[in-house]
Structures are given as structure tokens and as C-alpha cells.
Amino acid sequence: MPHIIDGMMQTDTSIHRGGIVIKGVEKTYRLGRRTVRALAGVDITVGPGEFVAIMGASGSGKSTLLHLCALLDTPDAGSIMVDGQNLAALSERQATLFRRQTVGVVFQSFNLVPTLTLLDNVLLTARLAGKYDQSVRNRAIELAGALGLAERLTHRPDALSGGEQQRAAIARALLLKPRVLLADEPTGNLDSISAGNFWRLLKGVLAESVDIPTTVVVVTHEPAAAAYADRVLVLRDGKLAGSFGVEGQDDAGSIAARYQHALA
């Protein structure tokens, strides 16, 4: 039986707490006179604390799937459970609270507030969630420093490069140690050094989240990024085409080869 905690309807599926369970999800869009079937019955389970990369060609449905998990859209059919919560059971207000309390999101649009400094943009989610204190401010400064932004804390977005804005959005998403982190091409605007720093930072965040593991789902077209994951899921034409585990010795070349094999 579901019950209410902190104003949100919770399920009793404790086996899935921290993870993501996607069953039979379909999503169709209208583009002019054309109907585009973005997702055509997707079934995916991501375990608590697992780091999964989703790869696929443009139009394969990978970004659509991430938007559905982030409650930025709703599926036409099927169900999505995130951290034990059936997303369809949430009202608009409950969905907002759930995103603030549970989900960290990094998308290709940085969504920084133009009138705020970089540091205040990073701290914004903490303030909205009512969790701002000195320790959170210290963590924001630490994350910004780890991402090479220590000298840019007082700058507003219009004074930042695209890569710096992307790194600020990443720091904001990681600030409250979310139970679930969703990222769509998080290093797409970064140079190779900054991208490597981010992936190492993310692995460190995962390593420190022992009691409450952070589940990570990253959409990427970069084999070098997918090499940091525990598992790679391959989407094609809105369906799951295959998956494979990532071993410690896998590099970008081997990931690319295994990705192509999954599509064959």
C-alpha cells in the first residue's frame, strides 16, 4: 500500500529504493504532420548505486527517456519508478518536491539564472530545497574548485564560457548528493581535460555515497565517457538494442567496438 512521506506518495517497493525501474514505456511526438515514435516499449532496470551510460544515434530516444525520468515529460504508456516512487502517482507539486529532494539533473541547456553569480547558481537548488547552510556553501565552493571554477565564483553566466557554464550546472546537480543523477551529454561542451576531471569527480562522489548510494544515468555519444560506467545500454529506434558490462580495462576503443556490436 502506498503512504505519504513529506507530502509525497511513496510505494512499498523498498527493493527498488535508489534505483530506476522502467517498464513498457512508450512516447510519441507530433512534428507538423509527422508522428515520431521516440520510445517504443522500453524496459530497463538500473540498480541502486549503479552507473549506467545510455548510447545511441541521434533520434534513438535516449534524451527522451532521460526527460521522462526527470519528470520533465510524461510517457504515453508504461511506468517509471525512481527511488521507489511511481512517477505517475505524483501531483505537479509533489513532482517538484521529488526533483528537489531526490534527483540531480544536468542537461545540455545549462539553465543558469543570468542575474546570479556562479556560486549562487550552484547553491540555488539547496536554497529552494531549504537545505542551505555553511557546510553546503563549503561543499559548493569545493565542487566548483574541483571543476576548475575557483576563480569564477563571483562571475555571472554572461561572463562565463559555455564550458564554464556546463561545469557550474554539473556542480549544482552534485551539490546535495542526490539519490539519482541524470545527465544528458554532461561533458559535451568541455575540453578533454575538463571532461576527465568531471568523470573522476563523479566517480569520487559515487565512492563517498556508501550509506545512500547515488544512482547515475548518463546519456552520451562518447565512448570515452561510457568507459567510466558500470554498464552501457544501447538504444536504437526507441527500443533497447542491447547492453554490456564495462570492465576496468575497457577504453574508448573497446567501448566503441562493443557498441557497434550491440547495434549489429
C-alpha positions as CSV (number, residue, x, y, z in Angstrom):
1,M,0.0,0.0,0.0
2,P,1.3,3.5,-0.8
3,H,1.7,6.0,2.0
4,I,2.6,9.7,2.4
5,I,6.0,10.9,3.4
6,D,7.0,14.6,3.3
7,G,3.9,15.4,1.1
8,M,4.8,12.8,-1.5
9,M,3.1,9.5,-2.2
10,Q,5.6,6.6,-1.6
11,T,5.4,3.0,-2.6
12,D,6.4,0.0,-0.6
13,T,8.8,-1.3,-3.2
14,S,11.9,-0.9,-1.0
15,I,13.8,-3.3,-3.2
16,H,13.9,-0.5,-5.8
17,R,14.9,2.3,-3.4
18,G,17.6,4.3,-5.0
19,G,17.2,2.6,-8.4
20,I,15.2,3.1,-11.5
21,V,12.7,0.7,-13.0
22,I,11.2,1.4,-16.5
23,K,8.5,-0.9,-17.8
24,G,6.9,-0.8,-21.3
25,V,7.5,2.9,-21.7
26,E,6.2,4.5,-25.0
27,K,6.4,8.1,-26.1
28,T,5.1,9.7,-29.3
29,Y,5.5,13.2,-30.6
30,R,3.8,15.2,-33.3
31,L,6.2,17.2,-35.6
32,G,3.9,19.0,-38.0
33,R,2.1,16.3,-39.9
34,R,4.6,13.7,-38.9
35,T,4.3,11.3,-36.0
36,V,7.6,10.4,-34.3
37,R,7.7,7.4,-32.0
38,A,10.5,8.3,-29.7
39,L,10.2,5.3,-27.4
40,A,8.6,2.0,-28.4
41,G,8.2,-0.1,-25.3
42,V,11.4,0.2,-23.3
43,D,12.2,-2.0,-20.3
44,I,15.2,-1.0,-18.2
45,T,16.2,-1.6,-14.6
46,V,19.1,0.4,-13.0
47,G,20.2,-0.9,-9.6
48,P,20.8,1.4,-6.6
49,G,24.3,2.9,-6.8
50,E,24.8,1.7,-10.4
51,F,26.4,3.9,-13.0
52,V,24.8,3.4,-16.4
53,A,25.6,5.0,-19.7
54,I,23.0,5.2,-22.5
55,M,24.3,5.3,-26.0
56,G,22.5,5.6,-29.3
57,A,22.3,7.6,-32.5
58,S,20.5,10.9,-32.7
59,G,16.8,10.2,-32.6
60,S,17.2,6.8,-30.8
61,G,15.1,8.1,-27.8
62,K,17.9,8.3,-25.2
63,S,17.3,12.0,-24.3
64,T,13.5,11.5,-24.3
65,L,14.0,8.7,-21.8
66,L,16.1,10.9,-19.5
67,H,13.5,13.7,-19.6
68,L,10.8,11.2,-18.6
69,C,12.8,10.0,-15.6
70,A,13.4,13.7,-14.6
71,L,9.6,14.3,-14.6
72,L,10.0,16.9,-17.4
73,D,7.5,14.9,-19.5
74,T,5.1,12.0,-19.1
75,P,5.0,8.7,-21.0
76,D,2.1,7.7,-23.2
77,A,2.2,4.2,-21.9
78,G,4.2,2.2,-19.4
79,S,5.5,3.1,-15.9
80,I,8.7,4.7,-14.4
81,M,9.7,4.2,-10.8
82,V,12.6,6.3,-9.5
83,D,13.9,5.7,-5.9
84,G,10.9,3.5,-5.2
85,Q,8.5,6.2,-6.3
86,N,6.0,5.7,-9.1
87,L,6.3,8.9,-11.0
88,A,2.7,8.7,-12.4
89,A,1.4,9.0,-8.8
90,L,2.8,12.4,-8.2
91,S,0.9,15.7,-8.5
92,E,2.7,18.6,-10.0
93,R,3.7,20.0,-6.6
94,Q,4.9,16.5,-5.4
95,A,6.9,16.1,-8.6
96,T,8.6,19.5,-7.9
97,L,9.5,18.4,-4.4
98,F,10.7,15.0,-5.6
99,R,13.1,16.6,-8.1
100,R,14.5,18.9,-5.4
101,Q,14.9,16.2,-2.8
102,T,15.9,13.2,-4.8
103,V,17.0,13.9,-8.4
104,G,20.0,15.8,-9.7
105,V,19.8,16.8,-13.4
106,V,22.4,18.0,-15.9
107,F,21.1,18.8,-19.4
108,Q,22.7,20.4,-22.4
109,S,20.9,23.6,-21.7
110,F,22.6,25.0,-18.6
111,N,19.6,26.7,-17.1
112,L,21.7,29.2,-15.1
113,V,20.0,32.3,-13.7
114,P,21.6,35.2,-15.5
115,T,21.4,37.6,-12.6
116,L,23.1,35.3,-10.1
117,T,26.8,34.7,-9.7
118,L,28.3,31.3,-10.5
119,L,28.4,30.4,-6.8
120,D,24.8,31.4,-6.2
121,N,23.7,29.4,-9.2
122,V,25.4,26.3,-7.8
123,L,23.7,27.0,-4.4
124,L,20.2,27.6,-5.9
125,T,18.9,24.1,-5.6
126,A,19.9,24.0,-1.9
127,R,18.1,27.3,-1.2
128,L,15.0,26.1,-3.0
129,A,15.1,22.8,-1.0
130,G,15.6,24.7,2.3
131,K,18.9,22.9,2.9
132,Y,21.3,25.8,2.7
133,D,23.8,26.2,5.5
134,Q,27.6,26.8,5.8
135,S,28.5,23.2,5.2
136,V,26.5,23.2,1.9
137,R,28.2,26.5,0.9
138,N,31.6,25.0,1.6
139,R,30.7,21.9,-0.5
140,A,29.6,24.2,-3.4
141,I,33.0,26.0,-3.3
142,E,34.8,22.7,-3.1
143,L,32.9,21.2,-6.1
144,A,33.5,24.4,-8.1
145,G,37.2,24.2,-7.3
146,A,37.4,20.6,-8.3
147,L,35.8,21.5,-11.7
148,G,38.3,24.4,-12.3
149,L,35.9,27.2,-11.3
150,A,37.6,28.6,-8.2
151,E,38.5,31.9,-9.9
152,R,35.0,32.3,-11.4
153,L,32.7,32.1,-8.3
154,T,31.7,35.8,-8.4
155,H,31.1,35.9,-12.2
156,R,27.7,35.9,-13.7
157,P,26.8,33.5,-16.6
158,D,27.3,36.1,-19.4
159,A,30.9,36.4,-18.3
160,L,31.5,32.6,-18.5
161,S,32.3,30.4,-21.4
162,G,30.0,27.6,-22.5
163,G,32.3,25.1,-20.8
164,E,32.3,27.0,-17.6
165,Q,28.5,27.2,-17.5
166,Q,28.3,23.5,-18.1
167,R,30.7,22.8,-15.2
168,A,28.6,25.2,-13.0
169,A,25.5,23.2,-13.9
170,I,27.3,19.9,-13.0
171,A,28.4,21.3,-9.6
172,R,24.8,22.4,-8.9
173,A,23.5,18.9,-9.7
174,L,26.0,17.2,-7.4
175,L,25.7,19.7,-4.6
176,L,23.0,17.9,-2.4
177,K,24.4,14.4,-3.1
178,P,21.2,13.3,-5.0
179,R,19.9,9.7,-4.8
180,V,19.6,9.8,-8.6
181,L,21.8,11.8,-11.0
182,L,20.5,12.2,-14.6
183,A,22.9,13.7,-17.1
184,D,22.4,14.4,-20.9
185,E,25.8,14.8,-22.6
186,P,27.3,16.4,-19.5
187,T,30.7,16.8,-21.0
188,G,29.6,17.8,-24.5
189,N,30.8,21.4,-24.1
190,L,34.0,20.5,-22.2
191,D,37.6,20.0,-23.4
192,S,39.2,16.6,-22.8
193,I,40.9,17.7,-19.6
194,S,37.8,19.2,-18.0
195,A,35.8,16.2,-19.1
196,G,38.3,13.9,-17.5
197,N,38.2,16.0,-14.3
198,F,34.4,15.7,-14.2
199,W,34.3,11.9,-14.6
200,R,36.9,11.4,-11.9
201,L,35.0,13.8,-9.7
202,L,31.8,11.8,-10.3
203,K,33.4,8.5,-9.5
204,G,34.6,10.1,-6.3
205,V,31.1,11.2,-5.4
206,L,29.9,7.7,-6.0
207,A,32.6,6.3,-3.9
208,E,31.7,8.5,-0.9
209,S,27.9,7.7,-1.1
210,V,28.2,4.4,0.7
211,D,25.2,4.6,3.1
212,I,22.9,6.3,0.5
213,P,24.3,5.3,-2.9
214,T,23.9,7.6,-5.9
215,T,22.4,6.1,-9.0
216,V,23.7,7.6,-12.2
217,V,22.3,7.5,-15.7
218,V,24.2,9.4,-18.3
219,V,23.3,9.9,-22.0
220,T,26.4,10.1,-24.1
221,H,27.7,9.5,-27.6
222,E,31.3,9.5,-26.4
223,P,32.8,6.0,-25.8
224,A,35.5,7.6,-23.6
225,A,32.7,8.8,-21.2
226,A,30.8,5.5,-21.3
227,A,34.1,3.8,-20.3
228,Y,33.6,5.2,-16.7
229,A,30.2,3.5,-16.3
230,D,29.4,0.1,-14.9
231,R,27.1,-0.8,-17.8
232,V,26.2,0.5,-21.2
233,L,22.7,0.4,-22.6
234,V,22.2,0.8,-26.4
235,L,19.0,2.3,-27.8
236,R,18.0,2.1,-31.4
237,D,14.8,3.4,-32.9
238,G,13.2,3.8,-29.5
239,K,14.0,0.3,-28.3
240,L,16.7,-1.3,-26.2
241,A,19.0,-2.9,-28.7
242,G,21.5,-4.4,-26.3
243,S,23.6,-3.9,-23.2
244,F,27.0,-4.8,-21.9
245,G,29.0,-4.5,-18.7
246,V,32.1,-2.3,-18.6
247,E,35.2,-3.8,-17.2
248,G,38.1,-1.9,-15.6
249,Q,40.4,-2.3,-18.6
250,D,37.8,-1.0,-21.2
251,D,38.9,2.1,-23.0
252,A,37.2,4.3,-25.6
253,G,38.2,1.9,-28.5
254,S,36.8,-1.2,-26.9
255,I,33.6,0.6,-25.8
256,A,33.1,1.8,-29.4
257,A,33.6,-1.7,-30.8
258,R,31.2,-3.2,-28.3
259,Y,28.6,-0.5,-29.0
260,Q,28.8,-1.3,-32.7
261,H,28.4,-5.0,-32.0
262,A,25.3,-4.3,-29.9
263,L,23.8,-2.5,-32.9
264,A,24.6,-5.2,-35.4
